[in-house]
Amino acid sequence: MPQAQIGIFVDGATSSEYVEFEVEPGSLTKLSQLLPLFEAEQDDVGVNFVVGVRPSLMQQIAADHAPENVHDFDTDVVGTDGYVIPGTQRDLVFWVFGGARDKVFDATRHLISLTRQVVPGTRVVDETEGWVYQTNRDLTGFIDGTENPTTIEQYDEAIVADGKPGAGSSVLLLQKWPHKQAKWEALSTEEQEKVIGRSKVDSVEMDPKPETSHAERTDQDDFGHIVRRNMPFGDVGEHGTMFVGFACEQKRLHDMLESMAGVGDHPRDELTKYSNAETGSYYVIPPVDAFKG
């Protein structure tokens, strides 16, 4: 079984950098060009690193490591009421994270510099800093990641199984969701709980969950399980949730987005009235072996 990028599963980070790039056509022709990034990362104690490639680019340069039916986020997800979850597909992503902001900062600068050397014409199009809020809550005040698989289950849910196309790879959905904080905070706690479908203090799921609640619209028992590694981002003026979701198949992620947007017979997720996606890209996270040529 190819060795998956272990950073997908490393917990305990308090600081993150999400860096998305556009790559000049023809400048990234093989994954081994990115091997120096992994070698550099190993020199930074306490810093972890995950790299992903646009699905269509992955199919061009290393098709053996592309999961089945993987595709770019190049078409918006549009609900029946016209609500849009935008696709803003980029070519390359780094997620750099650790327990010390200074180490993450220095490692990210070094990795960006290295990338420009090994993949000429690469341009940073989005860089976002993530940070921990009240241990495990997002900026709505609710606990995030309640439905994450257990530690022992996470590998199977996030990584393509041995023997399947793209074995050892994962599919990442990366999105920036700014919050409408004033509108959200105008709700009572009871109203907020109905939007989320869980209690605010201890994240107990409502029974039954409101049909339009976030917990119902993204119920992993319906769509399949994913591993979420979300973090808050932004400053006092503008902030929200960086959605970081890994799955062994892309369909789980895309079906959840369609459910949230209210595609087909699905009612729209009530949470989308208080937070709208600004970016959206899918990436293949190849196994470490794939970068060794």
Phi, psi and omega per residue, in radians:
M1 nan 2.197 3.090
P2 -1.019 2.610 -3.099
Q3 -1.426 1.982 3.111
A4 -1.186 2.761 3.050
Q5 -1.190 1.947 -2.976
I6 -1.186 -0.354 3.139
G7 -1.027 -0.410 3.103
I8 -0.964 -0.548 -2.976
F9 -1.922 -0.007 -3.080
V10 -1.339 2.147 3.138
D11 -1.703 2.995 2.998
G12 1.673 0.035 3.141
A13 -1.255 2.477 3.042
T14 -2.006 -0.139 -3.137
S15 -2.447 2.399 3.137
S16 -2.406 2.674 2.918
E17 -2.232 2.262 3.061
Y18 -1.967 2.020 -3.074
V19 -2.113 2.116 3.124
E20 -1.977 2.438 -3.024
F21 -2.158 2.644 2.796
E22 -1.748 2.388 -3.111
V23 -1.962 2.278 3.119
E24 -1.064 2.292 -3.106
P25 -0.900 2.291 3.097
G26 1.499 -0.071 -3.087
S27 -1.523 -0.427 3.044
L28 -1.934 1.814 -3.039
T29 -1.961 -0.232 3.112
K30 -2.720 2.562 -3.085
L31 -1.142 -0.449 -3.114
S32 -1.090 -0.322 3.052
Q33 -1.057 -0.464 -3.073
L34 -1.622 -0.026 -3.125
L35 -1.000 -0.678 3.115
P36 -0.988 -0.424 3.116
L37 -1.172 -0.743 3.131
F38 -1.194 -0.656 3.113
E39 -1.145 -0.666 3.111
A40 -1.193 -0.704 -3.110
E41 -1.054 -0.597 -3.097
Q42 -1.174 -0.295 3.136
D43 -1.437 -0.211 -3.057
D44 -1.806 1.696 -3.124
V45 -1.116 2.286 3.104
G46 1.529 0.047 3.107
V47 -2.037 2.313 3.085
N48 -2.000 2.812 -2.960
F49 -2.629 2.326 3.049
V50 -2.230 2.389 3.114
V51 -2.159 2.424 3.127
G52 -2.330 2.737 -3.062
V53 -2.203 2.453 3.055
R54 -0.836 2.337 -3.092
P55 -0.932 -0.810 -3.101
S56 -1.162 -0.582 3.081
L57 -1.232 -0.672 3.096
M58 -1.058 -0.706 3.136
Q59 -1.154 -0.494 3.119
Q60 -1.336 -0.745 -2.963
I61 -1.758 -0.339 -3.121
A62 -2.746 1.108 -3.037
A63 -1.018 -0.514 -3.125
D64 -1.110 -0.376 -3.091
H65 -1.812 0.140 3.110
A66 -1.598 2.216 3.084
P67 -1.122 2.848 3.111
E68 -1.119 2.506 2.984
N69 1.008 0.475 3.117
V70 -1.491 2.487 -3.075
H71 -2.570 2.825 3.106
D72 -1.233 2.794 2.995
F73 -1.643 1.205 -3.063
D74 -1.889 0.088 3.073
T75 -2.286 2.241 3.129
D76 -1.055 2.599 2.974
V77 -1.599 2.074 -3.024
V78 -2.121 2.137 3.116
G79 -1.355 2.961 -3.099
T80 -1.151 -0.400 3.095
D81 -1.600 0.114 3.110
G82 1.614 -0.012 3.117
Y83 -1.139 2.383 -3.021
V84 -2.064 2.262 2.885
I85 -1.864 1.932 -2.941
P86 -1.385 2.558 2.949
G87 -1.724 2.189 3.138
T88 -2.274 0.886 -2.941
Q89 -0.925 2.252 3.021
R90 -1.926 3.087 -2.989
D91 -1.639 -0.578 -2.981
L92 -2.586 2.506 3.117
V93 -2.374 2.512 2.933
F94 -2.080 2.393 2.912
W95 -2.085 1.939 -3.114
V96 -1.954 2.278 -3.043
F97 -2.693 2.749 -3.142
G98 -3.107 -2.947 -3.077
G99 -1.688 -0.011 -3.121
A100 -2.354 2.171 -3.084
R101 -1.043 -0.701 -3.083
D102 -1.142 -0.689 3.128
K103 -1.176 -0.714 3.100
V104 -1.116 -0.739 3.122
F105 -1.041 -0.884 -3.108
D106 -1.138 -0.733 -3.134
A107 -1.112 -0.702 -3.136
T108 -1.129 -0.781 3.100
R109 -1.005 -0.777 -3.109
H110 -1.149 -0.720 -3.122
L111 -1.176 -0.670 3.085
I112 -1.110 -0.761 3.125
S113 -1.078 -0.767 3.117
L114 -1.088 -0.721 -3.124
T115 -1.065 -0.740 3.128
R116 -1.122 -0.456 3.099
Q117 -1.352 -0.760 -3.016
V118 -1.552 -0.336 3.084
V119 -2.256 1.475 -3.071
P120 -1.003 2.515 3.104
G121 1.473 0.096 3.123
T122 -1.278 2.386 -3.092
R123 -2.277 2.262 3.064
V124 -1.265 2.182 3.125
V125 -1.934 -0.270 3.076
D126 -2.765 2.262 3.044
E127 -2.314 2.153 -3.066
T128 -2.293 2.359 3.104
E129 -1.645 2.313 3.057
G130 -1.953 2.673 -3.098
W131 -2.678 2.799 -3.081
V132 -1.499 2.445 3.103
Y133 -2.155 2.093 3.105
Q134 0.808 0.872 3.052
T135 1.236 -1.034 -3.025
N136 -2.536 0.406 -3.110
R137 -1.924 2.668 2.979
D138 -1.610 -3.071 -3.012
L139 -1.409 0.058 2.914
T140 -1.406 -0.234 -3.075
G141 1.626 -0.032 -3.137
F142 -1.676 2.664 3.061
I143 -1.144 2.326 -3.117
D144 -1.806 2.487 3.063
G145 1.469 0.372 -3.113
T146 -1.006 -0.650 -3.073
E147 -1.574 0.146 3.098
N148 -0.975 2.479 3.057
P149 -1.027 2.754 3.067
T150 -1.142 2.867 -3.114
T151 -0.954 -0.712 -3.088
I152 -1.265 -0.388 -3.115
E153 -1.616 -0.349 -2.942
Q154 -1.044 -0.717 -3.086
Y155 -1.042 -0.816 -3.105
D156 -1.158 -0.556 -3.119
E157 -1.390 -0.475 -3.046
A158 -1.746 -0.426 -2.973
I159 -1.994 2.345 3.096
V160 -1.086 2.289 -3.040
A161 -1.193 2.694 3.085
D162 -1.031 2.429 -3.139
G163 1.632 -0.221 3.112
K164 -1.750 2.724 3.070
P165 -0.978 2.292 -3.130
G166 1.390 0.385 -3.118
A167 -0.909 2.357 -3.135
G168 1.545 -0.173 3.113
S169 -1.569 2.937 3.020
S170 -2.386 2.802 3.038
V171 -1.917 2.204 3.136
L172 -1.867 2.309 2.906
L173 -1.876 2.091 3.137
L174 -2.061 2.156 -3.112
Q175 -2.464 2.549 3.018
K176 -1.837 2.110 -3.101
W177 -2.032 1.550 3.040
P178 -1.114 2.534 -3.123
H179 -1.724 2.573 2.952
K180 -1.610 1.381 -2.892
Q181 -1.122 -0.739 -3.119
A182 -1.106 -0.728 3.121
K183 -1.131 -0.717 3.136
W184 -1.142 -0.777 -3.071
E185 -1.295 -0.205 3.043
A186 -1.305 -0.264 3.101
L187 -1.387 2.613 2.998
S188 -1.276 2.867 3.090
T189 -1.019 -0.702 3.125
E190 -1.095 -0.725 3.108
E191 -1.155 -0.715 3.098
Q192 -1.074 -0.720 -3.129
E193 -1.111 -0.607 3.095
K194 -1.200 -0.607 3.093
V195 -1.144 -0.778 -3.089
I196 -1.413 -0.625 -3.078
G197 1.538 0.284 3.136
R198 -2.508 2.786 3.040
S199 -1.281 2.588 -3.038
K200 -1.362 -0.646 -3.053
V201 -1.256 -0.832 -2.992
D202 -2.201 0.155 3.004
S203 1.074 0.619 3.062
V204 -1.420 2.271 -3.091
E205 -1.249 2.385 3.082
M206 -1.188 2.621 3.103
D207 -2.425 1.835 0.024
P208 -1.423 2.784 3.061
K209 -1.406 2.462 3.021
P210 -0.983 2.448 -3.057
E211 -1.013 -0.576 -3.100
T212 -1.668 0.074 -3.108
S213 -1.224 2.712 -3.139
H214 -1.098 -0.685 3.139
A215 -1.107 -0.626 3.117
E216 -1.313 -0.719 -3.068
R217 -1.260 -0.328 3.132
T218 -2.133 0.479 -3.073
D219 -1.081 2.018 -3.056
Q220 -1.259 -0.288 3.024
D221 -1.194 -0.395 3.106
D222 -1.584 -0.693 -2.971
F223 -1.799 -0.240 -3.025
G224 1.815 2.671 -3.032
H225 -1.518 2.561 3.083
I226 -2.302 2.872 3.071
V227 -1.882 1.991 -3.115
R228 -1.730 2.361 3.109
R229 -2.239 0.791 -3.064
N230 -1.115 2.744 3.009
M231 -2.590 2.629 2.962
P232 -1.167 2.720 3.047
F233 -2.452 2.917 2.984
G234 1.737 -2.933 -3.141
D235 -2.221 -2.970 -3.083
V236 -1.067 -0.629 -3.087
G237 -1.288 -0.698 -3.124
E238 -2.524 2.187 -3.063
H239 -2.724 2.977 -3.123
G240 3.077 -2.655 -3.087
T241 -2.009 2.270 2.962
M242 -1.566 1.908 3.140
F243 -1.431 2.176 -3.120
V244 -2.278 1.715 -3.036
G245 -2.129 2.212 3.140
F246 -1.940 2.451 3.123
A247 -2.603 2.731 3.115
C248 -1.391 -0.214 3.052
E249 -2.534 2.480 -3.044
Q250 -1.211 -0.502 -3.049
K251 -0.988 -0.654 -3.136
R252 -1.023 -0.796 -3.109
L253 -1.186 -0.776 -3.068
H254 -1.235 -0.655 3.091
D255 -1.098 -0.668 3.094
M256 -1.111 -0.722 3.115
L257 -1.097 -0.747 3.122
E258 -1.115 -0.664 3.093
S259 -1.118 -0.749 3.129
M260 -1.104 -0.709 -3.083
A261 -1.321 -0.294 -3.101
G262 1.449 0.736 3.098
V263 -1.383 2.411 3.096
G264 1.146 -2.232 -3.082
D265 -1.489 -0.071 -3.115
H266 -1.308 2.360 2.936
P267 -1.301 2.641 -3.118
R268 -1.215 2.487 3.097
D269 -1.117 2.181 -3.113
E270 -1.072 -0.495 -3.123
L271 -1.117 -0.436 -3.135
T272 -1.206 -0.139 3.034
K273 -1.427 -0.172 -3.093
Y274 -2.147 -0.051 3.104
S275 -2.746 2.224 -3.136
N276 -2.105 2.316 3.121
A277 -1.111 2.411 3.117
E278 -1.847 -0.538 3.136
T279 -2.352 2.852 3.075
G280 -2.916 2.091 3.103
S281 -2.463 2.514 2.940
Y282 -1.756 2.531 3.081
Y283 -2.406 2.515 2.925
V284 -1.525 2.252 3.075
I285 -1.797 1.651 -3.034
P286 -1.224 2.755 3.041
P287 -1.163 2.759 -3.106
V288 -1.012 -0.659 -3.118
D289 -0.991 -0.529 -3.062
A290 -1.136 -0.424 -3.102
F291 -1.501 -0.078 -3.053
K292 -1.628 0.127 3.049
G293 1.586 nan nan
